[in-house]
């Protein structure tokens, strides 16, 4: 079973669950996603991040800063560095590189490599996967292509008994697109700015999660 850190402290999620975190910019979506990832890492789960926005090194540093455990199993699928053409990059034990956010086949292959390695070689039966962000994928490809990719991606999470967490900027996409994408997920966490000016924490609504 998987937990949701401080979002819903008592929630227990079955293996194979996929959860979408949606909200406008600067509402703490990324922090929530990283907290969920770190909560698992601290208890011994594997952590895999697919990054379409930041370099693998930056993401690795950020994840390490969120995790209390000194030693944990982490892997990053970097979809950014090769596209930027910054020097020669080769896969290493912690970072694997896809050519760009458009290379969805490559992203899927690198994810599968980490999942297989974590499960078979390292004996990790519970693994958490964070994809940040769906919005970047939609900048490079159309909805139909991204939908197909996410359908395969979420299926991979299910078959591996892992836990998938996905982040999207809801304000960048219309309601029809958001509703189409939401069909792919078991539950949605909607993050909104607090209407109380004295309250700095965002408002969180959940759909499809056990209460």
C-alpha positions as protocol buffer text, in pm:
chain_id: "A"
residue {
  index: 1
  type: UNK
  ca { x: 0 y: 0 z: 0 }
}
residue {
  index: 2
  type: UNK
  ca { x: 106 y: 359 z: -62 }
}
residue {
  index: 3
  type: UNK
  ca { x: 46 y: 679 z: 133 }
}
residue {
  index: 4
  type: UNK
  ca { x: -2 y: 1044 z: 36 }
}
residue {
  index: 5
  type: UNK
  ca { x: 224 y: 1209 z: 295 }
}
residue {
  index: 6
  type: UNK
  ca { x: 54 y: 1514 z: 449 }
}
residue {
  index: 7
  type: UNK
  ca { x: -204 y: 1557 z: 171 }
}
residue {
  index: 8
  type: UNK
  ca { x: -426 y: 1288 z: 320 }
}
residue {
  index: 9
  type: UNK
  ca { x: -228 y: 1138 z: 609 }
}
residue {
  index: 10
  type: UNK
  ca { x: -462 y: 842 z: 663 }
}
residue {
  index: 11
  type: UNK
  ca { x: -516 y: 752 z: 296 }
}
residue {
  index: 12
  type: UNK
  ca { x: -394 y: 411 z: 181 }
}
residue {
  index: 13
  type: UNK
  ca { x: -365 y: 357 z: -193 }
}
residue {
  index: 14
  type: UNK
  ca { x: -349 y: 24 z: -370 }
}
residue {
  index: 15
  type: UNK
  ca { x: -45 y: -68 z: -582 }
}
residue {
  index: 16
  type: UNK
  ca { x: -94 y: 43 z: -942 }
}
residue {
  index: 17
  type: UNK
  ca { x: -271 y: 368 z: -850 }
}
residue {
  index: 18
  type: UNK
  ca { x: -220 y: 679 z: -1066 }
}
residue {
  index: 19
  type: UNK
  ca { x: -293 y: 1023 z: -919 }
}
residue {
  index: 20
  type: UNK
  ca { x: -302 y: 1357 z: -1102 }
}
residue {
  index: 21
  type: UNK
  ca { x: -206 y: 1677 z: -916 }
}
residue {
  index: 22
  type: UNK
  ca { x: -365 y: 1975 z: -1096 }
}
residue {
  index: 23
  type: UNK
  ca { x: -362 y: 2347 z: -1028 }
}
residue {
  index: 24
  type: UNK
  ca { x: -246 y: 2688 z: -1150 }
}
residue {
  index: 25
  type: UNK
  ca { x: 117 y: 2806 z: -1116 }
}
residue {
  index: 26
  type: UNK
  ca { x: 267 y: 2885 z: -775 }
}
residue {
  index: 27
  type: UNK
  ca { x: 12 y: 2684 z: -576 }
}
residue {
  index: 28
  type: UNK
  ca { x: 261 y: 2424 z: -448 }
}
residue {
  index: 29
  type: UNK
  ca { x: 182 y: 2135 z: -686 }
}
residue {
  index: 30
  type: UNK
  ca { x: 548 y: 2043 z: -728 }
}
residue {
  index: 31
  type: UNK
  ca { x: 613 y: 2056 z: -354 }
}
residue {
  index: 32
  type: UNK
  ca { x: 317 y: 1829 z: -285 }
}
residue {
  index: 33
  type: UNK
  ca { x: 438 y: 1582 z: -548 }
}
residue {
  index: 34
  type: UNK
  ca { x: 790 y: 1583 z: -405 }
}
residue {
  index: 35
  type: UNK
  ca { x: 653 y: 1535 z: -53 }
}
residue {
  index: 36
  type: UNK
  ca { x: 463 y: 1227 z: -170 }
}
residue {
  index: 37
  type: UNK
  ca { x: 780 y: 1095 z: -337 }
}
residue {
  index: 38
  type: UNK
  ca { x: 993 y: 1168 z: -30 }
}
residue {
  index: 39
  type: UNK
  ca { x: 743 y: 1003 z: 204 }
}
residue {
  index: 40
  type: UNK
  ca { x: 798 y: 678 z: 16 }
}
residue {
  index: 41
  type: UNK
  ca { x: 1175 y: 717 z: -8 }
}
residue {
  index: 42
  type: UNK
  ca { x: 1197 y: 761 z: 369 }
}
residue {
  index: 43
  type: UNK
  ca { x: 1026 y: 427 z: 421 }
}
residue {
  index: 44
  type: UNK
  ca { x: 1234 y: 244 z: 159 }
}
residue {
  index: 45
  type: UNK
  ca { x: 1028 y: 279 z: -160 }
}
residue {
  index: 46
  type: UNK
  ca { x: 1208 y: 337 z: -487 }
}
residue {
  index: 47
  type: UNK
  ca { x: 1178 y: 688 z: -635 }
}
residue {
  index: 48
  type: UNK
  ca { x: 1171 y: 760 z: -1009 }
}
residue {
  index: 49
  type: UNK
  ca { x: 1123 y: 1108 z: -1157 }
}
residue {
  index: 50
  type: UNK
  ca { x: 1049 y: 1177 z: -1523 }
}
residue {
  index: 51
  type: UNK
  ca { x: 1141 y: 1542 z: -1577 }
}
residue {
  index: 52
  type: UNK
  ca { x: 1031 y: 1737 z: -1883 }
}
residue {
  index: 53
  type: UNK
  ca { x: 1122 y: 2079 z: -1738 }
}
residue {
  index: 54
  type: UNK
  ca { x: 1450 y: 2065 z: -1546 }
}
residue {
  index: 55
  type: UNK
  ca { x: 1780 y: 1885 z: -1592 }
}
residue {
  index: 56
  type: UNK
  ca { x: 1834 y: 1551 z: -1425 }
}
residue {
  index: 57
  type: UNK
  ca { x: 2107 y: 1687 z: -1199 }
}
residue {
  index: 58
  type: UNK
  ca { x: 1885 y: 1967 z: -1070 }
}
residue {
  index: 59
  type: UNK
  ca { x: 1598 y: 1727 z: -1007 }
}
residue {
  index: 60
  type: UNK
  ca { x: 1825 y: 1480 z: -828 }
}
residue {
  index: 61
  type: UNK
  ca { x: 1947 y: 1759 z: -600 }
}
residue {
  index: 62
  type: UNK
  ca { x: 1591 y: 1876 z: -531 }
}
residue {
  index: 63
  type: UNK
  ca { x: 1466 y: 1526 z: -452 }
}
residue {
  index: 64
  type: UNK
  ca { x: 1762 y: 1460 z: -222 }
}
residue {
  index: 65
  type: UNK
  ca { x: 1677 y: 1780 z: -34 }
}
residue {
  index: 66
  type: UNK
  ca { x: 1325 y: 1652 z: 31 }
}
residue {
  index: 67
  type: UNK
  ca { x: 1426 y: 1307 z: 155 }
}
residue {
  index: 68
  type: UNK
  ca { x: 1537 y: 1262 z: 516 }
}
residue {
  index: 69
  type: UNK
  ca { x: 1702 y: 925 z: 456 }
}
residue {
  index: 70
  type: UNK
  ca { x: 2073 y: 952 z: 377 }
}
residue {
  index: 71
  type: UNK
  ca { x: 2069 y: 662 z: 132 }
}
residue {
  index: 72
  type: UNK
  ca { x: 1772 y: 584 z: -91 }
}
residue {
  index: 73
  type: UNK
  ca { x: 1703 y: 437 z: -433 }
}
residue {
  index: 74
  type: UNK
  ca { x: 1635 y: 708 z: -691 }
}
residue {
  index: 75
  type: UNK
  ca { x: 1635 y: 734 z: -1069 }
}
residue {
  index: 76
  type: UNK
  ca { x: 1567 y: 1028 z: -1301 }
}
residue {
  index: 77
  type: UNK
  ca { x: 1456 y: 1015 z: -1664 }
}
residue {
  index: 78
  type: UNK
  ca { x: 1590 y: 1344 z: -1804 }
}
residue {
  index: 79
  type: UNK
  ca { x: 1401 y: 1464 z: -2115 }
}
residue {
  index: 80
  type: UNK
  ca { x: 1570 y: 1805 z: -2117 }
}
residue {
  index: 81
  type: UNK
  ca { x: 1950 y: 1792 z: -2130 }
}
residue {
  index: 82
  type: UNK
  ca { x: 1998 y: 1622 z: -2469 }
}
residue {
  index: 83
  type: UNK
  ca { x: 1751 y: 1861 z: -2630 }
}
residue {
  index: 84
  type: UNK
  ca { x: 1948 y: 2158 z: -2498 }
}
residue {
  index: 85
  type: UNK
  ca { x: 2265 y: 2014 z: -2650 }
}
residue {
  index: 86
  type: UNK
  ca { x: 2477 y: 2079 z: -2343 }
}
residue {
  index: 87
  type: UNK
  ca { x: 2781 y: 1857 z: -2397 }
}
residue {
  index: 88
  type: UNK
  ca { x: 2781 y: 1480 z: -2429 }
}
residue {
  index: 89
  type: UNK
  ca { x: 2562 y: 1290 z: -2185 }
}
residue {
  index: 90
  type: UNK
  ca { x: 2551 y: 919 z: -2113 }
}
residue {
  index: 91
  type: UNK
  ca { x: 2322 y: 722 z: -1886 }
}
residue {
  index: 92
  type: UNK
  ca { x: 2449 y: 649 z: -1538 }
}
residue {
  index: 93
  type: UNK
  ca { x: 2296 y: 454 z: -1247 }
}
residue {
  index: 94
  type: UNK
  ca { x: 2087 y: 751 z: -1133 }
}
residue {
  index: 95
  type: UNK
  ca { x: 2007 y: 945 z: -1453 }
}
residue {
  index: 96
  type: UNK
  ca { x: 1891 y: 813 z: -1790 }
}
residue {
  index: 97
  type: UNK
  ca { x: 1840 y: 1046 z: -2085 }
}
residue {
  index: 98
  type: UNK
  ca { x: 1559 y: 1068 z: -2339 }
}
residue {
  index: 99
  type: UNK
  ca { x: 1628 y: 1286 z: -2643 }
}
residue {
  index: 100
  type: UNK
  ca { x: 1346 y: 1536 z: -2574 }
}
residue {
  index: 101
  type: UNK
  ca { x: 991 y: 1564 z: -2435 }
}
residue {
  index: 102
  type: UNK
  ca { x: 873 y: 1463 z: -2785 }
}
residue {
  index: 103
  type: UNK
  ca { x: 1059 y: 1130 z: -2759 }
}
residue {
  index: 104
  type: UNK
  ca { x: 777 y: 953 z: -2580 }
}
residue {
  index: 105
  type: UNK
  ca { x: 893 y: 608 z: -2690 }
}
residue {
  index: 106
  type: UNK
  ca { x: 1235 y: 679 z: -2542 }
}
residue {
  index: 107
  type: UNK
  ca { x: 1080 y: 811 z: -2220 }
}
residue {
  index: 108
  type: UNK
  ca { x: 878 y: 492 z: -2183 }
}
residue {
  index: 109
  type: UNK
  ca { x: 1183 y: 272 z: -2243 }
}
residue {
  index: 110
  type: UNK
  ca { x: 1394 y: 456 z: -1982 }
}
residue {
  index: 111
  type: UNK
  ca { x: 1109 y: 436 z: -1729 }
}
residue {
  index: 112
  type: UNK
  ca { x: 1074 y: 61 z: -1789 }
}
residue {
  index: 113
  type: UNK
  ca { x: 1449 y: 14 z: -1744 }
}
residue {
  index: 114
  type: UNK
  ca { x: 1437 y: 181 z: -1402 }
}
residue {
  index: 115
  type: UNK
  ca { x: 1124 y: -9 z: -1294 }
}
residue {
  index: 116
  type: UNK
  ca { x: 1276 y: -342 z: -1397 }
}
residue {
  index: 117
  type: UNK
  ca { x: 1609 y: -264 z: -1231 }
}
residue {
  index: 118
  type: UNK
  ca { x: 1448 y: -146 z: -908 }
}
residue {
  index: 119
  type: UNK
  ca { x: 1220 y: -449 z: -887 }
}
residue {
  index: 120
  type: UNK
  ca { x: 1446 y: -726 z: -1017 }
}
residue {
  index: 121
  type: UNK
  ca { x: 1799 y: -613 z: -928 }
}
residue {
  index: 122
  type: UNK
  ca { x: 1732 y: -416 z: -611 }
}
residue {
  index: 123
  type: UNK
  ca { x: 1433 y: -612 z: -481 }
}
residue {
  index: 124
  type: UNK
  ca { x: 1212 y: -304 z: -443 }
}
residue {
  index: 125
  type: UNK
  ca { x: 848 y: -416 z: -456 }
}
residue {
  index: 126
  type: UNK
  ca { x: 710 y: -62 z: -400 }
}
residue {
  index: 127
  type: UNK
  ca { x: 818 y: 221 z: -629 }
}
residue {
  index: 128
  type: UNK
  ca { x: 687 y: 574 z: -674 }
}
residue {
  index: 129
  type: UNK
  ca { x: 704 y: 751 z: -1010 }
}
residue {
  index: 130
  type: UNK
  ca { x: 665 y: 1128 z: -1055 }
}
residue {
  index: 131
  type: UNK
  ca { x: 607 y: 1283 z: -1397 }
}
residue {
  index: 132
  type: UNK
  ca { x: 667 y: 1659 z: -1399 }
}
residue {
  index: 133
  type: UNK
  ca { x: 504 y: 1793 z: -1605 }
}
residue {
  index: 134
  type: UNK
  ca { x: 225 y: 1689 z: -1841 }
}
residue {
  index: 135
  type: UNK
  ca { x: 188 y: 2054 z: -1946 }
}
residue {
  index: 136
  type: UNK
  ca { x: 536 y: 2050 z: -2100 }
}
residue {
  index: 137
  type: UNK
  ca { x: 448 y: 1740 z: -2303 }
}
residue {
  index: 138
  type: UNK
  ca { x: 142 y: 1926 z: -2435 }
}
residue {
  index: 139
  type: UNK
  ca { x: 363 y: 2217 z: -2545 }
}
residue {
  index: 140
  type: UNK
  ca { x: 545 y: 1985 z: -2785 }
}
residue {
  index: 141
  type: UNK
  ca { x: 273 y: 1738 z: -2891 }
}
residue {
  index: 142
  type: UNK
  ca { x: -102 y: 1736 z: -2946 }
}
residue {
  index: 143
  type: UNK
  ca { x: -358 y: 1604 z: -2699 }
}
residue {
  index: 144
  type: UNK
  ca { x: -416 y: 1278 z: -2885 }
}
residue {
  index: 145
  type: UNK
  ca { x: -44 y: 1191 z: -2881 }
}
residue {
  index: 146
  type: UNK
  ca { x: -2 y: 1281 z: -2513 }
}
residue {
  index: 147
  type: UNK
  ca { x: -320 y: 1092 z: -2421 }
}
residue {
  index: 148
  type: UNK
  ca { x: -190 y: 777 z: -2591 }
}
residue {
  index: 149
  type: UNK
  ca { x: 148 y: 815 z: -2420 }
}
residue {
  index: 150
  type: UNK
  ca { x: -12 y: 860 z: -2075 }
}
residue {
  index: 151
  type: UNK
  ca { x: -242 y: 565 z: -2137 }
}
residue {
  index: 152
  type: UNK
  ca { x: 66 y: 345 z: -2188 }
}
residue {
  index: 153
  type: UNK
  ca { x: 256 y: 516 z: -1903 }
}
residue {
  index: 154
  type: UNK
  ca { x: -25 y: 466 z: -1647 }
}
residue {
  index: 155
  type: UNK
  ca { x: -63 y: 106 z: -1765 }
}
residue {
  index: 156
  type: UNK
  ca { x: 305 y: 49 z: -1698 }
}
residue {
  index: 157
  type: UNK
  ca { x: 260 y: 181 z: -1343 }
}
residue {
  index: 158
  type: UNK
  ca { x: -33 y: -55 z: -1292 }
}
residue {
  index: 159
  type: UNK
  ca { x: 148 y: -363 z: -1422 }
}
residue {
  index: 160
  type: UNK
  ca { x: 453 y: -283 z: -1203 }
}
residue {
  index: 161
  type: UNK
  ca { x: 237 y: -236 z: -888 }
}
residue {
  index: 162
  type: UNK
  ca { x: 398 y: 106 z: -858 }
}
residue {
  index: 163
  type: UNK
  ca { x: 239 y: 441 z: -763 }
}
residue {
  index: 164
  type: UNK
  ca { x: 224 y: 718 z: -1024 }
}
residue {
  index: 165
  type: UNK
  ca { x: 204 y: 1090 z: -945 }
}
residue {
  index: 166
  type: UNK
  ca { x: 158 y: 1339 z: -1230 }
}
residue {
  index: 167
  type: UNK
  ca { x: 164 y: 1720 z: -1227 }
}
residue {
  index: 168
  type: UNK
  ca { x: -25 y: 1950 z: -1466 }
}
residue {
  index: 169
  type: UNK
  ca { x: -79 y: 2328 z: -1484 }
}
residue {
  index: 170
  type: UNK
  ca { x: -459 y: 2334 z: -1508 }
}
residue {
  index: 171
  type: UNK
  ca { x: -470 y: 2703 z: -1605 }
}
residue {
  index: 172
  type: UNK
  ca { x: -273 y: 2630 z: -1925 }
}
residue {
  index: 173
  type: UNK
  ca { x: -541 y: 2400 z: -2069 }
}
residue {
  index: 174
  type: UNK
  ca { x: -914 y: 2433 z: -2132 }
}
residue {
  index: 175
  type: UNK
  ca { x: -1178 y: 2236 z: -1941 }
}
residue {
  index: 176
  type: UNK
  ca { x: -1237 y: 1993 z: -2225 }
}
residue {
  index: 177
  type: UNK
  ca { x: -869 y: 1899 z: -2238 }
}
residue {
  index: 178
  type: UNK
  ca { x: -847 y: 1866 z: -1860 }
}
residue {
  index: 179
  type: UNK
  ca { x: -1158 y: 1644 z: -1848 }
}
residue {
  index: 180
  type: UNK
  ca { x: -1016 y: 1424 z: -2123 }
}
residue {
  index: 181
  type: UNK
  ca { x: -687 y: 1377 z: -1939 }
}
residue {
  index: 182
  type: UNK
  ca { x: -851 y: 1316 z: -1602 }
}
residue {
  index: 183
  type: UNK
  ca { x: -1009 y: 1000 z: -1741 }
}
residue {
  index: 184
  type: UNK
  ca { x: -666 y: 836 z: -1730 }
}
residue {
  index: 185
  type: UNK
  ca { x: -622 y: 868 z: -1354 }
}
residue {
  index: 186
  type: UNK
  ca { x: -766 y: 688 z: -1054 }
}
residue {
  index: 187
  type: UNK
  ca { x: -782 y: 1008 z: -851 }
}
residue {
  index: 188
  type: UNK
  ca { x: -720 y: 1383 z: -882 }
}
residue {
  index: 189
  type: UNK
  ca { x: -576 y: 1628 z: -629 }
}
residue {
  index: 190
  type: UNK
  ca { x: -682 y: 1982 z: -719 }
}
residue {
  index: 191
  type: UNK
  ca { x: -468 y: 2258 z: -570 }
}
residue {
  index: 192
  type: UNK
  ca { x: -602 y: 2614 z: -563 }
}
residue {
  index: 193
  type: UNK
  ca { x: -493 y: 2942 z: -413 }
}
residue {
  index: 194
  type: UNK
  ca { x: -653 y: 3004 z: -76 }
}
residue {
  index: 195
  type: UNK
  ca { x: -935 y: 3257 z: -82 }
}
residue {
  index: 196
  type: UNK
  ca { x: -835 y: 3365 z: 268 }
}
residue {
  index: 197
  type: UNK
  ca { x: -571 y: 3637 z: 230 }
}
residue {
  index: 198
  type: UNK
  ca { x: -430 y: 3549 z: 571 }
}
residue {
  index: 199
  type: UNK
  ca { x: -388 y: 3182 z: 477 }
}
residue {
  index: 200
  type: UNK
  ca { x: -66 y: 3101 z: 290 }
}
residue {
  index: 201
  type: UNK
  ca { x: -136 y: 2732 z: 242 }
}
residue {
  index: 202
  type: UNK
  ca { x: -323 y: 2637 z: -78 }
}
residue {
  index: 203
  type: UNK
  ca { x: -668 y: 2481 z: -73 }
}
residue {
  index: 204
  type: UNK
  ca { x: -667 y: 2113 z: -167 }
}
residue {
  index: 205
  type: UNK
  ca { x: -962 y: 1914 z: -300 }
}
residue {
  index: 206
  type: UNK
  ca { x: -946 y: 1545 z: -378 }
}
residue {
  index: 207
  type: UNK
  ca { x: -1158 y: 1340 z: -616 }
}
residue {
  index: 208
  type: UNK
  ca { x: -1152 y: 960 z: -612 }
}
residue {
  index: 209
  type: UNK
  ca { x: -928 y: 920 z: -308 }
}
residue {
  index: 210
  type: UNK
  ca { x: -1027 y: 721 z: 3 }
}
residue {
  index: 211
  type: UNK
  ca { x: -1124 y: 951 z: 290 }
}
